[in-house]
Amino acid sequence: MKIENVIDKDFRGAISIKKNKESVFQNAYGYADLPNEIRNEINTRFATASAGKVFVAVGILKLVEEEKLSLDDTIGGLVDFDLNKIDKSITVKQLLNHTSGIPDYFDESIMDEYDELWIDFPNYKIRKSSDLLPLFIDKPMMYGPGDRFKYNNTGFVVLGLIIEKVTGLPFDTYLKEQIFDPCGMLDTGYYELDRLPARCANAYIFDEVRKEFYTNIYSVDVKGTGAGGAFTTVLDIDKFWENLIDGKLVSKSMVEQMLTVQSSDDDTFYGYGIWLSKNDEDRYIPYFQGSDPGVSFISSYDIKNKTSITIASNFGDNVWKLRRELGSIL
């Protein structure tokens, strides 16, 4: 079956598939700017929501390898703000593998949509990770540190703040200097929605009442945080995988730890900042993903077959189903 035959005719976004570092397929679909009919291109920058957690994880692991940080360090000894009811014994490792129990400012078991956060708290106020503190700092712990796995956005906000404390740099500046620039990911960064650079796609939500699309500018943080929100291109993600797997960002032994199951719940498996999907051969396929109103993103890397699949959509299309179908024919 041809790759094009798997892709729905209504898909909007961009796709890149590589095998053995060679391009197998690249294409873009739909509009980056719908009213002006400006089309998505293969080098269009897409919002990626929670996919940015993988960059924060690599940043933390680099600091661990440089002995500026330890996986066993506790947040009580790392952050410089009052933790209130939050357990000071939570470790960096527990934040990385979602077992910390720290109160989640966006608890997906309670809230259906991310834009519910901004009913009483304007999204335009979120321009750095610390701006999210009011949304969780007064909440109680969800469970004891290390008790179980539960996906948690606050944990990565705190990891971003830890990067800032240890390095003295804004977390996104650190990621740019230590990950994006060395990888040649020149189209990747954390941009403010009211100051977007060239070639950024608007993200669109469909209004079921008015039967029209509107942008998500009032539905997400105005600038990404440690929990996510990076803009990138599918081509830059290809570069990220190559540099990560080749041990150019952190050592290959650290990459192995990152891509090994560190926590799990039933059929859910997680490493450090990255999901792990068990296939029919009982091998784990690492992937990272993100979903916000109008945003959907997934990127996976099959280590045995040296194949990466990266899909971004600025209309919230079902990239997960498409990735499974593409994976089945490759």
C-alpha positions in Angstrom: 0.0 0.0 0.0 1.3 3.5 -0.9 1.8 6.0 1.9 -0.4 8.5 0.3 -3.3 6.1 0.3 -3.2 5.9 4.1 -3.5 9.7 4.6 -7.0 11.0 4.8 -7.9 13.5 2.1 -9.0 16.0 4.8 -5.7 15.8 6.8 -4.2 19.2 7.6 -0.6 19.5 8.8 2.8 18.0 7.8 4.3 14.5 7.8 8.0 13.3 7.7 9.1 9.7 7.6 12.8 8.7 7.6 14.5 5.4 7.5 18.2 4.9 8.1 18.5 8.7 8.1 17.1 8.9 4.6 13.8 10.5 3.7 11.1 8.1 2.8 8.2 10.6 2.7 7.6 14.3 3.2 4.5 16.3 2.5 2.3 19.1 3.9 -1.4 19.6 3.6 -4.1 22.2 4.3 -3.7 25.8 5.4 -1.3 27.5 7.9 -3.5 30.6 7.6 -7.0 29.6 6.7 -8.7 32.9 5.8 -5.8 34.0 3.6 -5.4 30.5 2.2 -1.7 30.3 3.0 -0.8 26.7 2.7 1.2 24.5 5.2 4.7 23.7 3.9 7.2 21.0 5.0 9.1 23.7 6.9 6.0 25.3 8.6 6.4 25.6 12.3 3.6 23.9 14.2 2.7 24.1 17.9 3.2 20.8 19.6 1.6 21.1 23.1 3.0 18.5 25.5 5.6 17.2 23.0 8.0 19.7 24.5 8.3 17.6 27.6 10.9 15.5 25.8 13.2 18.5 25.4 12.9 19.4 29.1 13.8 15.8 30.0 16.9 15.8 27.8 17.9 19.2 29.3 17.5 17.7 32.8 19.5 14.6 31.9 22.3 16.7 30.4 22.6 18.5 33.8 22.6 15.1 35.5 25.5 13.9 33.3 27.3 17.2 34.0 26.9 16.5 37.8 25.1 19.7 38.2 22.0 17.8 39.3 21.1 14.3 40.5 18.0 12.2 39.8 17.7 11.8 43.5 17.8 15.5 44.3 14.6 16.7 46.0 12.5 19.7 45.0 12.7 21.0 48.6 16.5 21.6 48.0 16.1 22.9 44.4 13.3 25.4 44.1 13.3 28.8 45.7 9.5 29.3 46.3 7.3 28.2 49.1 5.9 24.7 48.4 3.1 25.0 50.8 1.4 21.5 51.0 3.6 20.0 48.3 5.9 17.3 49.6 9.5 18.6 49.6 10.8 15.0 49.3 9.7 14.7 45.6 12.7 13.8 43.5 13.8 14.9 40.1 13.3 11.3 38.9 9.7 11.2 40.1 9.0 14.4 38.2 10.5 12.9 35.1 8.5 9.7 35.2 5.2 11.1 36.4 5.2 9.4 39.8 5.6 12.5 42.0 2.0 13.1 43.1 2.5 16.8 42.8 -0.8 18.7 42.3 -1.5 19.0 38.6 -2.7 22.4 37.4 -4.4 20.6 34.4 -5.7 17.3 35.7 -7.0 15.5 32.6 -9.1 13.2 34.8 -11.2 16.2 35.9 -11.0 18.7 33.0 -12.0 17.8 29.4 -10.4 20.7 27.6 -7.3 22.7 28.3 -9.1 26.0 27.6 -11.1 25.4 30.8 -8.0 26.7 32.7 -8.5 30.2 31.4 -12.1 30.8 32.5 -10.9 32.7 35.6 -7.2 33.1 34.8 -6.3 35.0 31.6 -4.0 32.9 29.4 -2.1 36.0 28.2 -0.5 36.1 31.7 1.4 32.9 31.0 4.7 33.9 29.5 7.1 31.9 31.7 6.9 28.7 33.8 6.6 30.5 37.1 3.4 32.3 35.9 1.6 28.9 36.3 2.4 28.7 40.1 -0.9 30.2 41.2 -2.7 27.4 39.4 -1.3 24.6 41.6 0.8 26.0 44.5 -2.2 25.9 47.0 -3.5 22.5 46.0 -2.9 19.3 48.1 -0.8 16.4 46.9 -2.6 14.0 44.6 -0.8 11.0 46.2 2.5 10.2 48.0 5.7 10.6 46.0 6.6 7.4 44.1 3.2 5.7 44.9 2.1 5.3 41.3 2.2 6.7 37.7 -0.2 9.5 36.7 0.6 11.8 33.8 1.3 15.2 35.3 1.8 18.6 33.7 2.9 20.4 36.8 5.9 18.0 37.2 7.4 19.3 34.0 6.7 22.9 34.8 8.7 22.4 38.0 11.5 20.7 36.0 11.6 23.8 33.8 12.0 25.9 36.9 14.7 23.6 38.2 16.6 24.1 34.9 16.3 27.9 35.4 17.5 27.6 39.1 20.6 25.4 38.2 21.6 27.2 35.0 20.6 30.8 35.7 18.9 30.9 32.3 15.3 30.9 31.2 14.6 27.2 30.5 13.9 27.9 26.8 17.2 29.7 26.4 18.9 26.8 27.9 17.1 24.3 25.6 18.0 26.5 22.6 21.7 26.6 23.5 22.0 22.9 24.6 19.6 21.1 22.3 18.1 23.1 19.4 21.2 24.9 18.1 23.6 21.9 18.4 21.0 19.8 16.5 20.6 22.5 13.8 16.9 22.8 14.9 16.8 26.4 13.8 13.0 26.5 13.4 12.3 25.3 16.9 11.5 27.5 19.9 9.1 28.8 22.5 7.3 31.7 20.9 4.7 34.1 22.3 1.4 33.9 20.4 1.3 37.6 19.9 4.9 37.7 18.6 5.1 34.6 16.4 8.0 34.5 13.9 7.6 33.7 10.2 6.2 30.3 9.0 4.2 29.5 12.1 0.9 27.9 11.5 -2.2 29.1 13.2 -4.0 26.4 15.1 -7.8 26.1 14.5 -10.8 24.9 16.5 -14.2 24.2 14.9 -17.1 26.0 16.4 -20.0 23.5 16.3 -22.6 26.3 16.9 -21.5 28.8 14.3 -20.1 26.1 12.0 -16.8 27.9 11.4 -13.1 27.7 12.5 -11.5 30.0 15.0 -7.9 30.2 16.2 -6.8 28.9 19.6 -5.1 32.1 20.8 -7.4 32.3 23.8 -7.3 28.6 24.5 -3.6 27.9 25.4 -0.7 29.5 27.3 0.5 32.6 25.3 4.0 31.1 25.6 5.0 27.6 26.3 6.4 26.4 29.6 8.2 23.3 30.9 5.0 21.4 30.4 5.0 22.0 26.6 4.3 24.6 24.0 7.3 24.5 21.7 6.9 25.3 18.0 8.8 23.2 15.6 8.9 21.7 12.1 8.7 18.0 11.3 12.2 18.3 9.7 13.6 19.7 13.0 12.2 16.7 14.8 14.0 14.4 12.4 17.2 16.2 13.4 16.3 15.8 17.1 15.9 12.0 16.8 19.1 11.5 14.9 21.2 13.5 17.5 19.4 11.9 20.4 19.8 8.3 19.2 23.5 8.9 18.1 24.3 10.0 21.7 25.1 13.6 20.7 22.8 15.2 23.2 23.4 12.9 26.2 25.5 9.7 26.3 24.1 6.6 24.7 23.9 5.0 28.2 21.7 7.9 29.3 19.6 7.6 26.2 19.1 3.9 27.0 17.8 4.9 30.5 15.5 7.5 29.0 14.0 5.0 26.6 13.6 2.3 29.2 10.4 1.8 31.2 10.7 3.9 34.4 7.1 3.9 35.3 3.9 2.2 34.2 0.2 1.7 34.7 -1.6 -1.2 33.2 -0.7 -1.0 29.5 0.8 2.5 29.8 4.6 2.8 29.8 6.8 5.8 30.3 10.6 6.5 30.3 12.0 9.9 31.1 9.9 12.5 29.3 8.9 10.0 26.6 6.2 7.4 26.1 6.9 3.8 25.2 4.6 1.7 23.1 4.9 -2.1 23.3 4.6 -3.7 19.8 3.8 -7.3 18.7 7.4 -8.3 19.1 7.4 -7.1 22.8 9.7 -4.3 21.8 9.1 -0.7 23.0 8.7 2.0 20.4 9.6 5.4 22.0 7.4 8.4 21.1 6.4 11.8 22.3 3.1 13.5 21.6 1.0 16.6 22.3 -2.6 17.7 22.2 -4.1 21.1 22.8 -7.2 22.8 21.3 -6.5 22.9 17.6 -3.1 21.1 18.1 -2.1 17.5 17.6 1.3 16.0 17.3 3.2 12.7 17.5 6.6 11.5 16.7 8.0 8.0 17.1 11.3 6.2 16.5 11.5 2.5 15.8 15.1 1.7 17.0 15.3 -1.7 15.4 14.2 -0.5 12.0 15.7 3.0 12.4 12.5 4.5 11.3 11.0 7.8 12.5 7.4 9.0 11.8 6.5 12.6 12.7 3.1 14.1 12.2 1.9 17.6 13.1 -1.6 19.0 12.6 -2.8 22.6 13.2 -6.5 21.5 13.1 -6.3 18.8 15.8 -6.6 16.0 13.3 -6.2 12.4 14.5 -2.4 12.0 14.2 -2.4 8.9 16.5 -4.5 6.8 14.2 -2.5 8.0 11.2 0.8 7.1 12.9 -0.5 3.6 13.6 -1.6 3.1 10.0 1.7 4.4 8.6 3.7 2.2 11.0 1.8 -0.8 9.9 2.8 -0.4 6.2 6.4 0.6 6.8 
